[in-house]
Amino acid sequence: MGKATGFKEFDRENLSYAPVTERVLNFKEFFQLPEDMSTQGARCMDCGIPFCHNGCPVNNIIPDWNDLVYKNQWREALDVLHSTNNFPEFTGRICPAPCEEACTVNLIGDAVTIKNIELAIVEKGFEEGWVIPQIAKEKTGKKVAVVGSGPAGLACAQQLARVGHDVVVFEKENRAGGLMRYGIPNFKFDKAVIDRRLAQMKDEGVEFRVNQHIGVDMPAKSLLEVFDAVALTGGAEAPRDLPIEGRDLNGIYFAMELLTKNTKRVLGDTIPDSEWISAKNKHVVVIGGGDTGSDCIGTSNRHGAASITQIEIMPAPAESVDKLLTWPNWPMKMRTSTSQEEGCERDFAIVSKRFVGEHGQVTAIECARVDWSQDENGRWNMKEIEGSDFTLKADAVFLAMGFLHPVHEGMIEELALEKDARGNVAANTSDYQTNLKKVFSAGDMRSGQSLVVRAIHEGRQCAYAIDTFLMGKSDLPRA
């Protein structure tokens, strides 16, 4: 597990970034890994119980590949990494790294740079030509349809293809990758990284059919007639709206409207001027304090916004936490993204009361400050602070308040799929089956909005369940 005293001898080394003045001029990735990753691997202590295993949603075998990197056994490290995660080049870029919060070294100092080591391993694997197709030795004759090509769908499809099933992935957009492709800006996640992995999957026998919106362009029931099993792995794409006065004004958009159109244009698609959303020279307000809101900030900065303000209804988190109380769990603390560092004003405990406009175009938002308190049952209650009203200038507003559940219209309604209390497709995590016998569901469509790393994990588990359903047993890993 690295060098026993490494965490005492070596400091944590983080990613380095291109200067803000340079990186906001384009949509290219701007990070640089530390040069000596073996030293970072040495910081993994002999902790006895590696809490990072449980902190990681795909249960990566972290101490093992940290040790291998320390010993410069990169090829072996790649094999260990791939044994639990099909796409470490995705998670190495965009995972928030709950494993690092659970790291034992984090309890007493700075955590091991697990995420960076993960990324370094897989990128070296691609550079050295070690990432090659794993083609099934025999075909089973079974056909599986995977609807949705986000991380859950891709993981499920790759696992099933590797055990010999004929897999077809259906994607409603013009390129595979789901919201991972179009919902995350290129400056955080270059989409050539997805294309590189898709090429491997195609060589493994996975067929991709894009521009095929199941339940809209073709009946969902038709899949049941052709395929032996169907995996529904779409996203939770119904956005949370803000139905206040003035919502119908022009210039108010859901975050994904901005991010999807922008990424398509970056990738070379033609977006008509009538559909294009630009923040250039505009006073932008982003409502919502999560990652999607940060992506809107980074995109608006690159457009050349006049100003950007991000508001969040919840109170500001603490700048630091007592690790004795929070470790090894994910703590609620103040975090600043690279996009927020590029320039924006952040404000917390703000409620939006009314959109104001002129000639049908939004010009401002009337807001107020709120106070949060807990009742005797521990429930949080919000109360507007009297006399705290204020107005924000706003030429463009991006709603980034999260997602409610998958879109019900179309496929889900056509198949009469049962839903859970939150509106997600109902399926458990033991067999991932829906109320239709050979229809399975995994990822955000089943669990609700979550992390890419969790979607990969569910996709892998769903593949195991489908393989067991089709063959009576499975040689795929359960996790």
C-alpha positions in Angstrom: 0.0 0.0 0.0 2.5 2.6 -1.1 5.3 3.5 1.2 4.5 3.0 4.9 5.9 6.5 5.8 5.2 8.2 2.5 2.3 10.3 3.8 4.7 11.8 6.3 7.5 12.4 3.8 5.7 13.7 0.7 3.1 16.5 0.3 0.0 16.1 -1.7 0.4 17.5 -5.2 -2.7 18.7 -7.0 -3.5 19.3 -10.6 -2.1 22.5 -12.1 -4.2 24.7 -14.3 -3.7 27.1 -17.2 -4.0 30.7 -16.1 -7.6 32.0 -16.1 -6.8 34.7 -18.7 -5.8 31.9 -21.1 -8.2 29.2 -20.5 -11.4 31.3 -20.8 -10.5 32.0 -24.4 -11.4 28.5 -25.5 -13.2 25.3 -24.6 -10.2 23.1 -24.2 -9.2 21.1 -21.1 -6.8 23.1 -19.1 -5.4 20.8 -16.3 -2.0 19.2 -16.0 -1.2 16.1 -13.9 1.8 16.2 -11.5 5.0 14.8 -13.1 5.9 12.3 -10.4 2.8 10.2 -9.7 4.9 7.5 -8.1 5.5 9.8 -5.2 1.8 10.5 -4.9 1.2 6.7 -4.9 3.7 6.4 -2.1 1.4 8.5 0.2 -1.1 5.7 0.4 -0.5 4.5 4.0 -0.8 1.0 5.4 -4.1 1.9 7.1 -5.4 -1.6 7.7 -9.0 -0.8 6.8 -9.1 1.1 3.5 -12.2 3.2 3.9 -11.6 4.6 0.4 -13.1 1.3 -0.9 -16.5 2.1 0.5 -16.1 5.8 -0.2 -15.8 4.9 -3.9 -19.2 4.0 -5.5 -17.5 1.5 -7.9 -15.5 0.0 -5.0 -12.2 0.7 -6.8 -9.3 -1.3 -5.3 -7.4 1.8 -4.5 -4.6 0.8 -2.2 -3.5 -1.9 -4.7 -3.1 0.4 -7.7 -1.6 3.1 -5.6 1.1 0.6 -4.5 1.6 -0.5 -8.1 2.1 3.1 -9.3 4.6 3.6 -6.5 6.5 0.6 -7.8 6.2 1.8 -11.4 4.1 -1.3 -12.3 1.7 0.7 -14.5 0.4 -2.1 -16.6 -0.6 -4.1 -13.6 -2.2 -1.0 -12.1 -4.3 -0.5 -15.2 -5.6 -4.1 -14.9 -6.6 -3.6 -11.3 -8.2 -0.3 -12.1 -10.2 -1.7 -15.0 -11.4 -4.6 -12.9 -13.9 -2.4 -11.2 -14.3 0.6 -13.5 -14.9 0.4 -17.2 -14.1 4.1 -17.8 -11.6 5.5 -15.3 -10.8 8.3 -17.8 -14.3 9.6 -17.3 -14.3 9.4 -13.5 -10.7 10.6 -13.3 -11.9 13.9 -14.9 -15.4 14.5 -13.5 -15.9 12.5 -10.3 -16.0 14.6 -7.1 -13.8 11.9 -5.5 -15.8 10.8 -2.4 -12.9 8.2 -2.1 -10.6 11.0 -1.1 -12.9 12.3 1.6 -12.9 8.7 3.0 -9.1 8.3 2.7 -7.6 7.6 6.1 -4.8 10.1 5.5 -7.5 12.7 5.1 -8.4 12.3 8.7 -5.1 13.7 9.8 -4.0 15.7 6.8 -4.3 16.0 3.1 -5.8 12.9 1.4 -4.0 10.8 -1.2 -4.6 12.2 -4.7 -6.6 9.1 -5.6 -8.5 10.7 -8.5 -5.3 12.0 -10.1 -3.6 8.7 -9.8 -6.6 7.0 -11.4 -6.4 9.4 -14.3 -2.7 9.0 -14.7 -3.0 5.2 -14.9 -5.6 5.1 -17.6 -4.0 7.9 -19.7 -0.7 6.0 -19.6 -2.6 2.9 -20.6 -3.9 4.6 -23.7 -0.5 6.2 -24.5 1.2 2.8 -24.3 -1.5 1.0 -26.3 -2.5 -1.2 -23.4 -6.2 -0.4 -23.7 -7.3 -2.8 -26.4 -10.7 -4.5 -27.3 -11.7 -7.4 -25.2 -13.5 -9.5 -27.8 -15.7 -12.4 -26.6 -14.3 -15.8 -27.6 -17.8 -17.2 -28.2 -21.2 -15.6 -29.0 -24.3 -16.5 -27.0 -26.8 -15.8 -29.7 -28.7 -13.5 -27.3 -29.6 -9.9 -28.2 -29.7 -7.1 -25.8 -31.0 -3.5 -26.4 -29.5 -0.7 -24.2 -31.6 2.5 -24.3 -29.4 5.4 -23.4 -25.6 5.8 -24.0 -24.6 7.6 -20.8 -22.2 6.0 -18.4 -24.7 3.4 -17.1 -25.6 2.4 -20.6 -22.0 2.3 -21.9 -20.9 0.2 -18.9 -23.8 -2.2 -19.2 -23.2 -2.6 -23.0 -19.5 -3.2 -22.7 -19.9 -5.8 -20.0 -22.5 -7.7 -21.9 -20.6 -7.6 -25.2 -17.5 -9.0 -23.5 -19.4 -12.1 -22.5 -20.7 -12.7 -26.0 -24.1 -11.1 -26.3 -25.1 -9.0 -29.3 -25.6 -5.5 -27.9 -27.3 -2.6 -29.6 -27.2 0.8 -27.9 -29.9 3.3 -28.8 -29.2 7.0 -28.4 -31.7 9.9 -29.1 -28.9 12.4 -29.8 -26.6 12.5 -32.8 -23.6 11.2 -30.9 -23.3 8.6 -28.1 -22.5 9.7 -24.6 -25.7 11.0 -23.2 -25.7 14.0 -20.9 -22.1 13.1 -20.1 -21.3 14.3 -23.7 -23.6 17.3 -24.0 -24.3 18.2 -20.4 -20.6 18.6 -19.4 -18.6 21.3 -21.2 -15.5 20.4 -23.1 -13.2 22.4 -20.9 -14.0 19.9 -18.1 -14.3 16.8 -20.3 -12.9 16.7 -23.8 -15.3 14.5 -25.8 -12.5 12.9 -27.8 -12.1 10.9 -24.5 -15.6 9.4 -25.0 -14.9 8.8 -28.7 -11.7 6.9 -27.9 -13.6 4.5 -25.6 -16.5 4.1 -28.1 -14.0 3.0 -30.7 -12.9 0.2 -28.4 -16.5 -0.8 -27.7 -17.3 -0.9 -31.4 -14.4 -3.3 -31.9 -15.8 -5.4 -29.2 -19.0 -5.8 -31.1 -21.3 -3.1 -29.6 -23.5 -1.4 -32.2 -24.5 2.2 -31.7 -27.7 3.6 -33.3 -27.9 7.3 -32.8 -30.8 9.7 -33.6 -33.1 7.0 -32.3 -35.4 8.3 -29.7 -37.2 5.2 -28.3 -40.8 6.0 -27.5 -40.8 8.9 -29.9 -39.1 7.9 -33.2 -39.9 4.2 -32.7 -42.2 2.4 -30.4 -40.5 1.1 -27.2 -42.6 -2.1 -27.5 -40.9 -3.0 -30.8 -37.7 -3.6 -28.8 -39.4 -6.3 -26.8 -40.2 -8.2 -30.0 -36.6 -8.2 -31.3 -34.4 -8.4 -28.2 -34.1 -11.0 -25.5 -33.5 -8.3 -22.9 -33.8 -4.5 -22.7 -31.8 -2.2 -20.4 -33.2 1.3 -19.8 -30.3 3.5 -18.9 -31.4 6.9 -19.8 -30.9 10.0 -17.6 -33.1 11.8 -15.1 -33.8 14.6 -17.6 -36.9 16.3 -16.2 -35.5 19.6 -14.9 -36.7 21.3 -11.8 -38.5 24.5 -12.9 -39.0 27.8 -11.1 -42.7 28.6 -11.7 -42.7 32.2 -10.4 -44.2 35.3 -12.0 -42.4 36.2 -15.2 -41.2 32.7 -16.0 -42.5 33.0 -19.5 -40.1 35.9 -20.4 -37.5 35.4 -23.0 -33.9 34.9 -21.8 -34.8 32.3 -19.1 -33.4 28.9 -19.9 -32.9 25.5 -18.3 -29.2 24.9 -17.8 -29.1 22.0 -20.3 -30.5 24.3 -23.0 -27.3 26.3 -22.8 -24.9 23.5 -22.2 -26.2 21.1 -24.9 -26.3 23.7 -27.7 -22.9 25.1 -26.7 -21.2 21.7 -26.7 -22.8 20.8 -30.1 -21.4 23.9 -31.6 -18.0 23.2 -30.0 -18.1 19.8 -31.6 -18.9 21.3 -35.0 -22.6 21.1 -35.3 -24.5 23.9 -36.9 -26.8 25.7 -34.4 -29.1 28.2 -36.1 -28.8 31.8 -34.8 -32.5 31.6 -33.8 -31.7 28.7 -31.4 -28.3 29.8 -30.2 -28.0 30.9 -26.6 -25.1 33.4 -25.9 -24.1 35.1 -22.7 -21.8 37.6 -24.5 -22.0 41.0 -22.9 -25.0 39.9 -20.8 -25.6 40.2 -17.1 -26.0 36.5 -16.3 -27.7 35.0 -13.2 -27.3 31.3 -12.5 -29.9 29.9 -10.1 -28.5 26.7 -8.4 -25.2 26.1 -6.7 -24.2 22.7 -7.9 -21.9 21.4 -10.7 -24.4 22.2 -13.4 -24.5 25.8 -12.2 -20.7 25.9 -12.3 -20.8 24.6 -15.9 -23.1 27.5 -16.8 -20.6 29.9 -15.2 -17.6 28.5 -17.1 -19.5 28.6 -20.3 -20.8 32.1 -19.8 -17.2 33.3 -19.0 -16.0 31.9 -22.2 -18.8 33.6 -24.1 -17.7 36.9 -22.6 -20.5 37.7 -20.1 -20.6 41.2 -18.7 -21.2 39.8 -15.2 -22.2 36.5 -13.6 -24.0 36.0 -10.3 -24.8 32.6 -8.9 -27.5 32.3 -6.2 -28.4 29.4 -4.1 -31.5 28.9 -1.9 -29.6 27.0 0.8 -27.3 28.7 3.3 -23.5 28.9 2.7 -21.8 25.8 3.9 -19.0 25.9 6.4 -15.5 26.8 5.1 -14.1 23.8 7.0 -15.5 20.8 8.9 -14.6 18.8 11.9 -13.3 15.6 10.3 -13.7 13.7 13.6 -17.5 14.2 13.0 -17.7 13.8 9.3 -15.0 11.4 8.2 -15.3 9.0 6.2 -18.5 10.4 4.8 -18.9 13.2 2.2 -18.9 16.5 4.2 -21.0 19.5 3.4 -18.4 22.3 3.2 -17.7 25.3 1.0 -16.2 24.2 -2.4 -15.1 26.5 -5.2 -15.0 25.1 -8.7 -12.5 26.1 -11.4 -15.4 27.9 -13.2 -16.3 29.9 -10.1 -12.6 30.8 -9.7 -12.7 32.2 -13.3 -15.1 34.9 -12.1 -18.5 35.2 -10.6 -20.3 36.5 -7.5 -21.8 33.9 -5.3 -24.7 34.5 -2.8 -26.5 32.1 -0.5 -29.8 31.8 1.2 -31.6 33.6 -1.6 -35.1 33.0 -2.8 -36.2 34.2 -6.3 -39.6 35.9 -6.1 -40.3 37.4 -9.5 -38.8 37.8 -12.9 -39.0 41.3 -14.3 -38.9 42.1 -18.0 -39.4 44.7 -20.7 -40.9 43.9 -24.2 -41.0 40.2 -23.4 -37.3 40.0 -22.4 -36.1 39.4 -18.8 -34.2 42.3 -17.3 -34.0 41.5 -13.6 -34.9 39.1 -10.8 -36.6 40.3 -7.6 -35.1 38.3 -4.7 -35.1 38.1 -0.9 -32.9 36.7 1.8 -34.1 33.7 3.8 -33.3 32.2 7.2 -33.1 28.4 7.7 -33.9 26.8 11.1 -34.6 23.3 12.4 -37.8 22.3 14.2 -38.0 19.9 17.1 -38.1 17.0 14.7 -34.9 18.1 12.9 -36.7 19.3 9.8 -35.3 22.4 8.1 -37.7 25.3 7.6 -37.2 28.4 5.5 -38.5 31.8 6.4 -38.1 35.0 4.4 -36.3 37.8 6.2 -38.6 40.8 6.3 -37.2 43.8 4.5 -34.4 41.9 2.8 -35.8 42.3 -0.8 -33.3 43.3 -3.5 -33.1 43.2 -7.3 -30.5 41.5 -9.5 -29.9 42.8 -13.1 -30.4 39.8 -15.4 -30.2 39.7 -19.2 -30.0 35.9 -19.2 -31.0 33.5 -16.5 -30.0 29.8 -16.3 -32.0 27.5 -14.1 -29.6 24.9 -12.7 -31.6 23.5 -9.8 -31.2 19.8 -10.5 -33.5 17.2 -12.1 -36.7 15.6 -10.7 -36.8 12.2 -12.5 -36.7 10.7 -16.0 -39.0 12.1 -18.6 -42.2 10.0 -18.3 -43.7 10.9 -21.7 -42.9 8.5 -24.4 -41.1 5.3 -23.5 -41.9 5.0 -19.8 -45.6 5.7 -20.3 -45.8 3.5 -23.4 -44.4 0.5 -21.5 -46.5 1.3 -18.5 -43.5 1.0 -16.2 -44.0 1.2 -12.5 -42.3 4.2 -10.8 -41.1 4.8 -7.3 -42.2 7.6 -5.0 -39.9 10.1 -6.7 -41.0 9.3 -10.2 -38.0 7.1 -11.2 -38.4 3.8 -12.9 -38.9 1.2 -10.2 -36.3 -1.5 -10.0 -34.2 -2.8 -7.2 -30.4 -3.2 -7.0 -30.4 -7.0 -6.8 -31.8 -7.9 -10.2 -32.5 -4.4 -11.7 -35.7 -5.8 -13.2 -38.7 -3.5 -13.8 -42.3 -4.7 -13.6 -41.8 -6.0 -17.2 -40.1 -9.4 -17.1 -37.2 -8.8 -19.5 -36.9 -5.0 -19.1 -34.2 -3.8 -16.7 -33.2 -0.3 -15.6 -30.1 1.3 -14.2 -28.4 4.6 -13.6 -30.2 7.9 -13.2 -33.4 6.6 -14.8 -33.6 4.1 -11.9 -32.0 6.0 -9.0 -32.6 9.7 -9.9 -29.9 12.3 -10.5 -26.5 11.1 -9.3 -22.8 10.8 -10.1 -21.2 9.3 -13.3 -19.3 6.9 -11.1 -22.5 5.6 -9.5 -24.0 5.2 -13.0 -21.0 3.1 -14.1 -21.4 0.9 -11.0 -25.1 0.4 -11.7 -24.5 -0.3 -15.4 -22.0 -3.1 -14.4 -24.4 -4.6 -11.9 -27.3 -4.4 -14.4 -25.1 -6.3 -16.9 -24.5 -9.0 -14.4 -28.3 -9.3 -13.7 -29.1 -9.4 -17.4 -26.4 -12.0 -18.1 -27.8 -14.1 -15.3 -31.3 -13.7 -16.6 -30.3 -14.8 -20.1 -27.8 -17.6 -19.2 -28.9 -18.8 -15.8 -25.5 -17.7 -14.4 -22.8 -15.1 -15.0 -19.1 -14.9 -15.0 -19.3 -11.1 -14.9 -18.3 -9.4 -11.6 -21.3 -8.7 -9.4 -19.8 -5.3 -8.5 
